[in-house]
């Protein structure tokens, strides 16, 4: 990660736009400029055509959030449907042309980089000591997560099923966001049904509908995680409709194969952990570092 922005990492269109703005607006030099540059864990792979303009040096420029971005990511409805995150990425990472297509393996890096560019490398977090149950606030250096190596070779190697080569791909942000919304909605419906005055038979009928829909989501997620399939005859199948039909009519062994293969892939993506020393009893422990977008981008004074 380099810290000094320069025009050599920009494409001709970006340079021309920047020069045009400089000539037309005397306030341009006071506007947002790239604060840091980062390498994407995906190395630019898995992006559909025309959704990413990768600079020659392989590092994308990160701009601080604008006032509009901050308002968006702190608006619950816009955050829930994913549009605020998409708008923020488009605003802060000009190289990405369609943020809905960003592979999930790149999301954490982009979020951390945008947070650093906007508020600096330090972030406060709250942790409870497992030894004495003391809850306190601590500070973490987010830059350490940008330097963590990520192994994506698992996506390059296929797993075999009935002499077919099945290649996987990471879910994109649109899929992740849709999964989160669907999970939220199903959990909400379960609570509503449990708290309703419906008789047991009607509750069971509605629960059956929910579970059937959840099964459909599972099948959809499995087929969506397959990039392409090479048949024993050497034919390459990429049509998502063909793949979805194949998954829907396959044996359980396919699901097990996909699950086990994805477990191996995920093993190459290191878990983000925070080393903490309790201020009360001095006990040292580690806790997973998870992103809560509702407060991760909230301004820390």
C-alpha positions as CSV (number, residue, x, y, z in Angstrom):
1,X,0.0,0.0,0.0
2,X,1.5,3.4,-1.0
3,X,0.5,6.6,0.6
4,X,1.4,9.3,-2.0
5,X,-1.2,9.7,-4.9
6,X,0.2,10.4,-8.4
7,X,-1.2,10.5,-11.9
8,X,0.8,7.4,-13.0
9,X,-1.7,5.2,-11.3
10,X,-4.7,6.8,-13.1
11,X,-6.0,6.0,-16.5
12,X,-6.1,8.6,-19.3
13,X,-9.8,9.3,-18.8
14,X,-9.3,10.0,-15.1
15,X,-6.3,12.3,-15.8
16,X,-8.3,14.2,-18.4
17,X,-11.2,14.6,-16.1
18,X,-9.0,15.8,-13.3
19,X,-7.3,18.4,-15.6
20,X,-10.6,19.6,-16.9
21,X,-11.9,20.1,-13.4
22,X,-8.8,21.9,-12.4
23,X,-9.1,24.3,-15.3
24,X,-12.8,25.0,-14.7
25,X,-13.1,25.1,-11.0
26,X,-10.6,27.1,-8.9
27,X,-11.8,25.2,-5.8
28,X,-10.8,21.8,-7.2
29,X,-7.5,21.6,-5.4
30,X,-9.4,21.8,-2.1
31,X,-11.7,18.9,-3.0
32,X,-11.2,15.2,-2.1
33,X,-8.0,13.6,-3.4
34,X,-6.9,9.9,-3.1
35,X,-5.5,9.3,0.4
36,X,-4.2,5.8,0.0
37,X,-3.8,3.0,-2.6
38,X,-4.6,-0.6,-1.9
39,X,-4.2,-4.0,-3.6
40,X,-7.4,-6.0,-3.9
41,X,-7.3,-9.5,-2.5
42,X,-8.9,-10.7,-5.7
43,X,-6.1,-9.1,-7.8
44,X,-9.0,-7.9,-10.0
45,X,-10.2,-11.4,-10.8
46,X,-13.9,-12.3,-10.8
47,X,-15.0,-8.9,-11.9
48,X,-17.3,-8.9,-15.0
49,X,-16.0,-7.0,-18.0
50,X,-16.2,-3.2,-17.7
51,X,-16.9,-3.2,-14.0
52,X,-13.3,-2.5,-12.9
53,X,-10.6,-0.4,-14.4
54,X,-7.4,-1.8,-12.8
55,X,-4.5,0.6,-12.7
56,X,-1.2,-0.6,-14.2
57,X,0.4,-0.9,-10.8
58,X,-2.4,-3.1,-9.5
59,X,-3.4,-0.6,-6.7
60,X,-6.7,1.2,-6.6
61,X,-7.0,4.7,-5.3
62,X,-9.1,5.3,-2.3
63,X,-10.8,8.7,-1.6
64,X,-12.2,9.8,1.7
65,X,-16.0,9.7,2.1
66,X,-17.9,12.8,1.1
67,X,-20.5,14.4,3.3
68,X,-23.1,12.7,1.1
69,X,-21.5,9.3,1.6
70,X,-21.5,9.7,5.3
71,X,-25.2,10.6,5.4
72,X,-26.0,7.6,3.1
73,X,-24.2,5.0,5.2
74,X,-25.9,6.3,8.3
75,X,-29.4,6.1,6.8
76,X,-30.9,2.7,7.9
77,X,-33.1,2.1,4.9
78,X,-30.3,2.9,2.4
79,X,-27.9,0.8,4.3
80,X,-30.3,-2.2,4.5
81,X,-30.9,-2.4,0.7
82,X,-27.2,-2.0,-0.1
83,X,-27.6,1.2,-2.2
84,X,-25.7,3.4,0.3
85,X,-22.7,1.0,0.3
86,X,-22.7,0.9,-3.6
87,X,-22.9,4.7,-3.8
88,X,-20.0,5.0,-1.3
89,X,-17.8,2.6,-3.2
90,X,-18.5,4.4,-6.5
91,X,-17.6,7.7,-4.8
92,X,-14.5,6.6,-2.9
93,X,-13.1,4.0,-5.4
94,X,-13.3,5.5,-8.9
95,X,-11.7,2.4,-10.5
96,X,-14.8,0.3,-9.6
97,X,-17.6,1.0,-12.1
98,X,-20.3,-1.4,-10.7
99,X,-20.0,-2.0,-7.0
100,X,-22.8,-4.6,-7.0
101,X,-20.3,-6.9,-8.8
102,X,-17.5,-6.5,-6.2
103,X,-16.4,-10.0,-5.0
104,X,-17.0,-10.6,-1.4
105,X,-13.3,-11.2,-0.8
106,X,-12.6,-7.6,-1.6
107,X,-15.3,-6.0,0.5
108,X,-13.5,-5.9,3.9
109,X,-10.4,-4.5,2.3
110,X,-12.4,-1.7,0.6
111,X,-14.4,-0.9,3.7
112,X,-11.2,-0.7,5.8
113,X,-9.4,1.4,3.3
114,X,-12.3,3.8,3.0
115,X,-12.5,4.1,6.8
116,X,-8.7,4.8,7.0
117,X,-8.9,7.3,4.2
118,X,-11.8,9.1,5.9
119,X,-11.0,8.9,9.6
120,X,-7.4,7.6,9.9
121,X,-5.8,4.3,10.8
122,X,-7.0,4.1,14.4
123,X,-10.4,2.9,15.4
124,X,-12.0,2.4,18.9
125,X,-13.8,-0.8,19.7
126,X,-15.5,-2.2,22.8
127,X,-14.5,-5.6,24.2
128,X,-15.5,-7.7,27.2
129,X,-12.8,-9.7,29.0
130,X,-13.7,-13.4,29.2
131,X,-11.7,-13.7,32.4
132,X,-13.2,-11.0,34.6
133,X,-16.2,-9.8,32.4
134,X,-14.8,-6.2,32.4
135,X,-16.1,-4.3,29.4
136,X,-13.9,-1.5,28.1
137,X,-13.0,0.6,25.1
138,X,-9.7,-0.1,23.2
139,X,-8.0,1.2,20.1
140,X,-6.9,-0.8,17.1
141,X,-4.7,-0.1,14.1
142,X,-6.8,-0.9,11.0
143,X,-3.8,-0.9,8.7
144,X,-2.7,-4.3,10.0
145,X,-5.7,-5.9,8.2
146,X,-4.7,-4.4,4.9
147,X,-1.3,-6.1,5.1
148,X,-2.8,-9.6,5.7
149,X,-2.0,-12.0,2.9
150,X,-5.0,-13.6,1.2
151,X,-4.8,-16.9,-0.7
152,X,-7.4,-17.2,-3.5
153,X,-5.8,-20.2,-5.2
154,X,-8.7,-22.3,-4.1
155,X,-10.9,-20.6,-6.6
156,X,-8.5,-21.4,-9.4
157,X,-8.5,-25.2,-8.7
158,X,-11.7,-27.2,-9.5
159,X,-13.2,-30.0,-7.6
160,X,-14.3,-33.2,-9.4
161,X,-17.9,-34.4,-9.5
162,X,-18.8,-37.3,-11.8
163,X,-15.7,-36.7,-13.9
164,X,-16.7,-33.0,-14.3
165,X,-14.4,-30.1,-13.3
166,X,-16.4,-27.6,-11.2
167,X,-14.9,-24.2,-10.7
168,X,-16.1,-21.9,-7.9
169,X,-16.2,-18.1,-7.6
170,X,-16.7,-15.8,-4.7
171,X,-20.1,-14.3,-4.2
172,X,-20.5,-10.7,-5.3
173,X,-21.8,-7.8,-3.1
174,X,-25.3,-8.0,-4.8
175,X,-25.6,-11.7,-3.8
176,X,-24.3,-11.1,-0.2
177,X,-26.7,-8.2,0.2
178,X,-29.6,-10.2,-1.1
179,X,-28.8,-13.1,1.2
180,X,-28.7,-10.7,4.2
181,X,-32.0,-9.2,3.3
182,X,-33.6,-12.6,2.7
183,X,-32.3,-13.9,6.1
184,X,-33.5,-10.8,7.8
185,X,-37.0,-11.2,6.3
186,X,-37.3,-14.9,7.1
187,X,-36.3,-14.3,10.7
188,X,-38.8,-11.5,10.9
189,X,-41.6,-13.7,9.6
190,X,-40.7,-16.5,12.1
191,X,-41.0,-14.0,15.0
192,X,-44.3,-12.6,13.6
193,X,-45.8,-16.1,13.2
194,X,-44.7,-17.3,16.6
195,X,-46.2,-14.2,18.2
196,X,-49.5,-14.3,16.3
197,X,-52.8,-15.8,17.4
198,X,-52.9,-18.3,14.5
199,X,-53.8,-21.9,15.3
200,X,-51.1,-24.5,15.3
201,X,-52.1,-25.9,11.9
202,X,-51.9,-22.5,10.2
203,X,-48.6,-21.7,11.9
204,X,-47.2,-25.0,10.6
205,X,-48.4,-24.3,7.1
206,X,-46.6,-20.9,7.1
207,X,-43.5,-22.3,8.6
208,X,-43.4,-24.9,5.8
209,X,-43.6,-22.1,3.3
210,X,-40.7,-20.4,4.9
211,X,-38.5,-23.5,5.0
212,X,-39.4,-24.2,1.4
213,X,-38.3,-20.8,0.4
214,X,-35.1,-21.1,2.5
215,X,-34.3,-24.3,0.6
216,X,-34.8,-22.5,-2.7
217,X,-32.3,-19.8,-1.5
218,X,-29.8,-22.5,-0.6
219,X,-30.0,-24.0,-4.1
220,X,-29.7,-20.6,-5.6
221,X,-26.6,-19.8,-3.6
222,X,-24.9,-23.0,-4.5
223,X,-25.5,-22.5,-8.2
224,X,-24.5,-18.9,-7.9
225,X,-21.1,-19.9,-6.4
226,X,-20.2,-22.0,-9.5
227,X,-18.3,-20.1,-12.1
228,X,-18.2,-22.7,-14.8
229,X,-18.2,-26.5,-15.4
230,X,-16.1,-28.5,-17.8
231,X,-17.8,-31.7,-18.8
232,X,-15.9,-35.0,-19.3
233,X,-16.3,-34.3,-23.1
234,X,-14.4,-31.0,-22.6
235,X,-17.4,-28.7,-23.1
236,X,-17.4,-25.6,-20.9
237,X,-20.8,-24.6,-19.4
238,X,-21.1,-21.0,-18.2
239,X,-24.8,-20.3,-18.7
240,X,-26.2,-19.6,-15.1
241,X,-29.6,-21.0,-16.1
242,X,-28.0,-24.3,-17.2
243,X,-25.9,-24.5,-14.0
244,X,-29.0,-23.7,-11.8
245,X,-31.0,-26.5,-13.5
246,X,-28.1,-28.9,-13.0
247,X,-27.8,-28.0,-9.3
248,X,-31.5,-28.3,-8.7
249,X,-31.5,-31.8,-10.1
250,X,-28.3,-33.2,-8.7
251,X,-27.7,-35.5,-5.8
252,X,-26.7,-34.4,-2.3
253,X,-23.1,-35.3,-3.1
254,X,-22.8,-32.2,-5.2
255,X,-23.8,-30.0,-2.3
256,X,-21.3,-31.8,0.0
257,X,-18.6,-31.3,-2.7
258,X,-19.4,-27.6,-3.0
259,X,-19.4,-27.1,0.8
260,X,-16.1,-28.9,1.4
261,X,-14.4,-27.1,-1.5
262,X,-15.6,-23.7,-0.2
263,X,-14.3,-24.6,3.3
264,X,-10.9,-25.1,1.8
265,X,-11.1,-21.8,-0.1
266,X,-12.2,-20.0,3.1
267,X,-9.2,-21.5,4.9
268,X,-6.9,-19.4,2.7
269,X,-8.7,-16.2,3.8
270,X,-7.3,-15.4,7.3
271,X,-9.8,-14.5,10.0
272,X,-9.4,-11.0,11.3
273,X,-8.7,-11.0,15.0
274,X,-7.9,-8.3,17.6
275,X,-5.4,-8.9,20.3
276,X,-6.7,-7.3,23.5
277,X,-5.2,-6.9,27.0
278,X,-7.8,-6.3,29.7
279,X,-7.3,-3.0,31.5
280,X,-8.8,-4.4,34.7
281,X,-7.1,-7.8,35.2
282,X,-4.4,-7.7,32.4
283,X,-5.7,-10.9,30.8
284,X,-4.6,-11.2,27.2
285,X,-7.1,-12.6,24.7
286,X,-8.1,-12.4,21.0
287,X,-11.6,-11.7,19.6
288,X,-12.8,-11.8,16.0
289,X,-13.0,-8.5,14.3
290,X,-16.4,-8.1,12.6
291,X,-17.8,-5.3,10.6
292,X,-21.0,-3.6,11.6
293,X,-21.6,-1.1,8.8
294,X,-24.1,0.8,10.9
295,X,-21.2,2.0,13.2
296,X,-18.0,1.1,11.3
297,X,-18.4,4.3,9.1
298,X,-19.8,6.4,11.9
299,X,-17.6,9.4,12.5
300,X,-15.3,9.1,15.5
301,X,-14.5,12.4,17.0
